[in-house]
Amino acid sequence: MTDQETIARFIFMRSQGWSFNRIAVELNVSKPTLIKWSRQHQIEIENLKATEIEGLAEKHFRMRHVRWEALAKQLTKIEEEIDKRDLEEIPASRLHAIAAQLRSEINQEIGGVQFSELADHIPAQERFAATHRWTA
């Protein structure tokens, strides 16, 4: 196995949550070397983790956009009904609570978008990923 193949396996194993000890045994590579590789390939590891998580979420929760559309449709119906009612009525307050719950579910479904970039001001051997989160 070439060094590049070994490093690729290391990146995959770390993205799957394997410990340095377990990887060291599996790949027959010293723990200090693995820690060095972890620093050098942190962005690839984090991005592979994110890709894996997204794939699992899609597999287990159907396609996200279908779920988002269903939640948005329910929220639209509730908000249309709220607009028809007098806000002094008790059922309207309940509709507001339902609308708030739907907004919360939508925010949970969408989650935060996260990207990584190199932090160029740090020496290459000690670089880390700068993470940016966007919220809708």
C-alpha positions, 0 to 999 in steps of 0.5 A: 500500500502506498503512503497516499493510499494509507493516508486516504484510509486514515482520512476515511477512518477518522471521518468515521470516528475511529480513534488514533489508537484503533487506526494505529493498529489497523494501519500499522502507523505510529500515533504521532504520525497519525496526529500529524496527518490529522492536522494536515488533512483536517479539512478533508476529514471534516468535509467527509464527516459532513458528507456522511452525516448529510447522506445518513440524514437523507437516507433516514429522513427521506429527501429533505426538500420533500419534508421541507415542502410539507412543513412549509405547506402546513405553515402556510395553511396555518398562517392563512387561517390565522389571518382569517381570525380575530386575534382575541379568539382562543383558537387563534392563540393555539394557531400561533403556537402551532405556527411557532412549532412548525417554524421550529421544525423547519429550522431543525430540518434545514440546519446550518450550512457549514463550509471550511476553508484553509487558515493561510496565516498558520504554518501548513503543518499546523493549519486548521479549518475555519468554519462558517455557519449560515442560518436561514 
